[in-house]
Amino acid sequence: MSGEVLRISRRDFIKLAASSAIAAGIYPFMRGAPNTAWAAGENLRMWWWGEQEAPGLEKWVKDSVAMFEKETGVTIEVTLQDTTTVISEFQTASAAGNAPDIQFLWNGIYHMESVWLGYLEPLNGLISDELLKEADATVLSIYQGKQYRLGWYAASPMWLYNKEMFDKAGLNADEPPTTWEGLLDACDKLKSKGFTPIVGGLKDGPWGEWYMGHALGPNLDTPAEALQLFIGELDWREPKYHEHWTKLEQLWKAGYMNEDMNSIDLYPGMDYFGAGKGAMTAIVIPTLGKQASMLGAEKVGLMVFPAGGKGKMNNKPIRDLQGLGISSQSQYKEIAAKFLEFLHTPERVQAIWTDSKALPTDASWDGTAIEDPLFREAWKTWVVNPDAVPYISNLMPVMFWTDAMFVNSQKIIAGEYNGEQAGENAQAVATKWREQNPDLLEHYQIWAEDLKL
Amino acid sequence: MITLGKTERRARMLRTKPWTPYLYLAPVSLLMLFVFGYPLIAIFDFSTRRIRGASGPFIGLENYRQIFKDEVFQQAILHNAQLLLAVPILVIVGIVLAVLLYERVAGWRIYRTILFAPFIIAIPVIGIVFSNMLSLNGAVNELLRAVGLDFLALDWLGSAQMALWSVMAIIIWHEMGFGVVLFLARLLSLNEEIQEAARIDGAGWWQRLWYVTIPQLKDVTEFYAVVSVITMLAWVFPFVYVMTRGGPGNATQVMELYIFNFAFRNSLPGIASAVAVILFLITLALMIPLFQLRARTEMEGIE
């Protein structure tokens, strides 16, 4: 070839150009790896949370991303968020126009505020209706008929009891109390045998939120009633709505709770149960495995908190779950949706359980992989049970958690508040929130109407 | 006729103009203005808006009105004020310990290290360790019970009456080392002849401390007092956050935690900014008289 001039006719040039264009067009399909034309080379960002409560999820996320990347050629940069800043980081990034494509979302108001601020994209249309229903994220993820979150794994709050202690106290270890009087009777018998009936830790606060979620709900007919309390249509000072705090005071004053309740945090308090130092405690499903392995699964019984309410939600298990959503600012909403769909393929759903022992929430997952009867019971009653009710604490914004739920419980334990004073404080905090957030109040009112339906 | 080169002419021109020094200072001044001035202006601006994300509508002083009627904020200010009680303790005990070390008591180098060590331990570590030690059934109470002092085994962090004072004690323990080293460094730089002269004149230990040593520590004392005031107003967040989260109830709520809650938990940066402005103004109001006092002292020294 050396010294020769390469001569190409116009016709040859057109042929060459056309061949190149065709080759370029079919190349991604010939490669085998990226099987979607839109995908190759795109870079998505995903911010998530969950390893903190379900160890093993990080492996699951990394595996899922690696598999999706291999299949599509898309790259996904994942960031595990800190518990304190999950919400604020997303909102700040959204305000700055730099939101991640995929965001972890807690239920209820914890993502609804972002919906109202326009930071989240409705999933309807992006994800098939079938999957939206199957990976249901509870009614608290729906606003004005649009769903903003896809369910991921169960985080239902529940109570555990120690069957061995119940047995020793002369209680029926297979039938935990279902009424308030039954609970007081059980506490009395347990205490008389030298056991601490209820254990927990309130120093960091969230036990107060759990308690309200378990104990106020039973006095309500619908989740909307909780919202009405918050938006001022109902009043916390009505005995019905602060009775649960009066009952907490009753439990504390009777000596049915660990005396260092205000002195230790949520998880150390919970671990008293696993260590055999208490007969009953509140947990969330992802922590069931730890408590069962500490105490011995055969000694652990599951129960609904017997708050003795008079509402339609009384004695109903609570269903709550974590989820993922798509930012309204994402330039790759379709790809993000494909990734979320990929996370819900049968193999990936099964891997949630295998990798982390967190319970997937997909209706298509039949749970046959759950061999442990304790987990099976938890899954049946708190995850796929159609009678389960939403977690009402998820309807209250963070200010109500810190200034009312946390503070009320801590002050009752410290002897500074009675139930009535706790109700007054709750009313004051709700009023304060409304005054400080007039722009969000209207959305709250619409949401309350949605939840009445 | 002498003709000047271009470079020389420019150099002479710059030398002779009165604004020349300012020209040199301008780049760094602008940088400082951007780094410190802009955030300050932005915080003042934020404090007058209902911020959602990065901006929001102007609402005048509404955020301030909301803050001042909020009981939690009132408690936070009160608690910061109560924490200021630690400042005289830090100064007095710091001076006494530094003087004892200066007297070169046996093993003074080891004591100096022991006293300074808490200051270099990360606050979250201190918080976690003390949270465990001070819990109702923690190491401190176990020890007290073991020696028969059950009545002193209190719920140090879980009781509304005790929590703030417990946090204050830990802050003092942490901050004391800095003061001791500061005072000791100043003492070691003093002219020993003055001490010697006082000793020859028959001054006792207390007299030398009161009339000779302490007056010579005046500038360091003022500096340490200022730093400690700032600490108690605007640097206690990590202690409170790790040990009590402001509880039980709001028993250890402080302004920094209040700012944090509104900025990061309640998604209301406008209110957080308004509290930051108030904190800034309070700190400034406390600092200005202290600096004026110092300036007056220096002038008196010159005269």
Chai-1 contact restraints between the chains, C-beta under 6 A:
chainA,res_idxA,chainB,res_idxB,connection_type,confidence,min_distance_angstrom,max_distance_angstrom,comment,restraint_id
A,T85,B,F264,contact,1.0,0.0,6.0,A-B,restraint_1
A,S88,B,F264,contact,1.0,0.0,6.0,A-B,restraint_2
A,Q91,B,G53,contact,1.0,0.0,6.0,A-B,restraint_3
A,Q91,B,S267,contact,1.0,0.0,6.0,A-B,restraint_4
A,A95,B,G53,contact,1.0,0.0,6.0,A-B,restraint_5
A,A95,B,A54,contact,1.0,0.0,6.0,A-B,restraint_6
A,A96,B,A54,contact,1.0,0.0,6.0,A-B,restraint_7
A,L117,B,R52,contact,1.0,0.0,6.0,A-B,restraint_8
A,D204,B,R245,contact,1.0,0.0,6.0,A-B,restraint_9
A,D260,B,S135,contact,1.0,0.0,6.0,A-B,restraint_10
A,D260,B,L136,contact,1.0,0.0,6.0,A-B,restraint_11
A,D260,B,N137,contact,1.0,0.0,6.0,A-B,restraint_12
A,N262,B,G158,contact,1.0,0.0,6.0,A-B,restraint_13
A,N262,B,P248,contact,1.0,0.0,6.0,A-B,restraint_14
A,S263,B,S135,contact,1.0,0.0,6.0,A-B,restraint_15
A,S263,B,L136,contact,1.0,0.0,6.0,A-B,restraint_16
A,S263,B,D155,contact,1.0,0.0,6.0,A-B,restraint_17
A,S263,B,G158,contact,1.0,0.0,6.0,A-B,restraint_18
A,I264,B,S135,contact,1.0,0.0,6.0,A-B,restraint_19
A,V398,B,R265,contact,1.0,0.0,6.0,A-B,restraint_20
A,V398,B,N266,contact,1.0,0.0,6.0,A-B,restraint_21
A,M399,B,N266,contact,1.0,0.0,6.0,A-B,restraint_22
A,V407,B,G249,contact,1.0,0.0,6.0,A-B,restraint_23
A,Q410,B,G247,contact,1.0,0.0,6.0,A-B,restraint_24
A,Q410,B,P248,contact,1.0,0.0,6.0,A-B,restraint_25
A,Q410,B,G249,contact,1.0,0.0,6.0,A-B,restraint_26
A,K411,B,G249,contact,1.0,0.0,6.0,A-B,restraint_27
A,A414,B,A160,contact,1.0,0.0,6.0,A-B,restraint_28
A,A414,B,P248,contact,1.0,0.0,6.0,A-B,restraint_29
A,E416,B,A160,contact,1.0,0.0,6.0,A-B,restraint_30
A,Q436,B,Q66,contact,1.0,0.0,6.0,A-B,restraint_31
